[in-house]
């Protein structure tokens, strides 16, 4: 599972979210959530439509979720393994087109609790 913390006012977030959206749209085997930190619903809804985000957007209005995960900078991406344990944390924007960035995320997020991985674990399938 990929948790991506962002805000619409964050310039790196504005550039990164469309790339993450394109990556997430190619990965039906990955559960990907965008989590907006501290903004109003309508602004976030408009922004998500602008960047082509079609997956769930969670609204962390009071920043409680960000605090619970220790998020102190935006954007921040956290990858949870199959047991929902945080395994990777990236502060700052990522290039979601780069396989050296996405391959470790995909491997962690798609590994089953017993350690097996599905047939396709690279970032291109």
Helices and strands as residue ranges (DSSP letters): E 2-6, H 11-26, E 32-37, H 41-51, E 57-60, H 64-68, E 76-80, E 86-91, H 99-110
